[in-house]
Amino acid sequence: MTKHGSFKKVVRRHAHDTGQRYTEALTDLEGLQARMFHQPVGERLVTHLRDHYGIDAVAATKASQHHDHVFRVDRRDGDPWIARAFSPARPRAGVEGDAAILRFLERHDYPAERLATDDAVSAFDDSTVLVTRFVPGGPLPVAVGHQGSEKFAIMGDLLGRLHTLPFDESVSRPGGASGDDPSREGSPRQDLMAALAFLDAVHTKVAPAERERFDRLRDQVRSADDGQGLPEALLHGNLLHAPDHVIVGEQGPVAINWKAAGRGPRLADFAWLMWGTWRNADWINLAVGAYRRHVELTDDELERLEAVMYIRPLYLGCFSYRRDVVNGRPPKEVWGFVNPEHIGAIAAATRAACR
């Protein structure tokens, strides 16, 4: 079979596994790079904000370690703003949903960033922009050994408080997936569908010696527990990914970057946080203790904790796998993300702390 014919077979399989039509699956695989990587021009963004809001914006500087579309906008006529100029592939409705969640969080006095203005969403070139108030402060303490352990108490508390907020139709969109691919925003299952796309996009480039491990990883993604049927809450979706998601401001910790937020299984949020404890007993106990001041996980949640903990590591592992193959490197980093011994040990220690 030719390489072209083999790719057609991959697309058909991807369509079957994701519930897409063939043309949708083809777009899913071929459009990954364009959808996920977006680099707006800061000078053009400043001009847009001046024209749209009538503010005296003077400069836009990148404000994120991981995303090129997030800018700090300095002004002569007021405090700085944060402007997120999302990928053109992200629908405006998604950004409007971010704004709705931030309004909801402000109504409930939850420590999150605030919208910069009532009309916080605007069209810029082919993308959509969300503007929020700049939060002065610094990142969470770096957790190393016993140093900075309060980081996990802070995040456990923020998640617990978030998961107890009342249900509201205005924030009922599905959430919990990373959403770095705008076509895969929504429930944690979308992280698994994105992971399949990362793998299938490079299927024909995988070396023969790597094929067995590739197939095993793909099967692991297809069979992963997406948390469906578990108790739901409003999720942040990516609180662990500091410093891009929590800032320690003058009034205390503030959760930022709500693109992944929405209604979903609360265990997905909690499991991702616990994965980041790296089997450190102090970090586990602090995170669990802070979370349990607000939420008690059910027996079913504790039983499925280990399985659900694989969702985001599989997503990140498959992202790294694709990147390595595209760059001609042996795909090694993935196995650190989805180490069964590591995940099993964290889950066991977390259950013990909860019980």
C-alpha positions, 0 to 999 in steps of 0.5 A, spaced: 500 500 500 502 506 498 503 512 503 497 516 500 493 509 501 495 508 508 493 515 510 487 514 507 486 508 511 488 512 518 483 517 516 477 512 515 479 509 522 480 516 525 473 517 523 470 511 526 474 512 533 471 519 533 464 519 530 466 523 524 465 523 517 471 522 513 472 529 511 471 531 518 476 526 520 481 529 514 480 536 516 481 534 524 488 531 522 491 535 517 489 542 520 492 541 527 498 545 526 494 551 523 488 550 529 493 550 535 499 555 534 497 562 533 502 568 533 498 575 533 502 581 532 502 585 538 502 592 535 496 590 531 492 588 537 494 595 540 491 598 534 485 594 535 484 595 542 485 603 541 480 603 536 475 599 539 475 601 546 477 608 545 483 607 550 490 609 550 494 603 549 501 604 548 504 597 548 502 589 548 507 584 551 507 577 551 505 575 558 504 567 558 510 562 558 506 557 554 501 561 549 503 566 544 496 569 544 496 572 551 498 579 552 499 584 557 497 591 554 499 597 558 495 604 557 497 611 559 490 612 561 489 606 566 491 600 569 494 594 564 489 589 561 490 582 559 488 581 552 487 574 549 487 574 541 485 566 540 486 562 534 481 564 528 479 557 529 476 558 535 469 560 534 466 567 538 461 563 542 467 559 545 470 566 547 463 569 549 462 563 554 469 564 557 466 571 559 460 568 561 464 564 566 468 570 569 461 574 570 458 568 574 465 567 578 464 575 580 457 574 582 459 569 587 466 572 589 470 567 587 477 569 586 478 569 579 480 574 574 475 580 572 473 582 565 476 589 563 469 592 561 462 589 560 464 589 552 470 584 553 469 580 547 471 583 540 473 581 533 480 582 531 482 580 524 480 573 523 480 572 531 476 573 537 479 577 543 477 577 550 480 583 555 481 582 563 484 586 568 491 585 569 492 581 576 499 584 579 502 579 583 507 573 582 506 565 581 505 560 586 511 558 590 515 553 586 514 546 590 521 542 591 521 537 597 518 541 603 519 548 600 513 551 597 508 545 599 503 550 600 502 551 593 498 544 593 494 547 599 492 553 595 490 549 589 486 544 593 482 550 596 481 553 589 478 547 586 474 545 592 471 552 592 470 552 585 466 545 585 461 547 590 459 553 586 451 552 585 449 550 578 447 556 573 445 555 566 449 561 564 455 556 565 453 550 563 457 549 557 461 542 557 468 543 560 474 540 563 478 539 556 485 542 555 482 546 549 489 547 546 485 545 539 479 549 538 476 543 535 476 539 541 474 544 547 469 541 551 468 535 556 475 531 558 473 526 553 475 531 548 482 531 551 482 523 549 479 525 542 485 530 541 490 525 543 488 520 538 488 526 533 495 527 535 497 520 534 493 519 527 496 525 524 503 522 524 501 514 523 505 514 517 511 517 519 512 512 525 518 508 525 517 500 524 521 499 531 516 504 534 510 501 531 508 496 537 509 502 542 505 506 538 499 501 537 499 500 545 499 507 546 493 508 541 489 503 544 490 506 551 487 512 549 481 509 546 480 505 552 481 511 557 476 512 562 473 519 561 469 520 567 462 520 564 457 519 569 461 521 575 458 527 579 459 534 576 461 541 577 464 547 574 471 545 572 477 550 571 480 545 567 487 546 568 489 549 574 495 545 575 498 548 569 501 554 573 504 559 572 499 560 567 493 559 571 494 562 578 497 568 580 498 570 588 496 577 588 495 582 593 488 579 596 491 572 595 491 567 590 487 568 583 485 563 578 486 565 571 485 563 564 478 560 564 478 557 556 478 550 559 472 551 564 465 548 564 461 543 567 464 536 567 466 531 572 469 534 578 474 528 578 478 530 572 480 537 575 482 533 582 485 527 578 490 532 574 492 536 580 493 530 584 498 527 578 502 533 579 504 532 586 509 527 583 508 522 589 510 527 594 506 525 601 506 532 603 503 535 597 498 529 597 496 530 604 496 538 603 492 538 596 487 533 599 486 536 606 484 543 602 480 540 597 476 536 603 474 542 606 469 543 601 468 537 597 468 529 599 469 525 593 464 519 593 466 512 593 465 511 586 470 517 584 475 514 589 475 507 585 475 511 578 481 516 580 487 512 577 483 511 571 481 518 570 488 520 572 490 518 565 486 523 561 491 529 561 497 525 561 495 521 555 493 528 552 500 531 553 504 525 552 500 524 545 502 531 544 509 530 545 509 524 541 507 528 535 512 533 536 517 528 537 516 525 530 514 531 526 521 533 529 525 527 527 526 525 534 525 518 538 518 519 542 521 518 549 517 524 553 510 520 553 512 515 557 514 519 563 507 522 563 503 516 563 508 511 567 503 506 570 507 505 577 507 513 578 500 514 577 498 508 581 502 510 587 499 517 587 492 514 586 493 509 592 496 515 596 490 520 595 485 514 596 488 513 603 489 521 605 481 521 603 479 515 607 
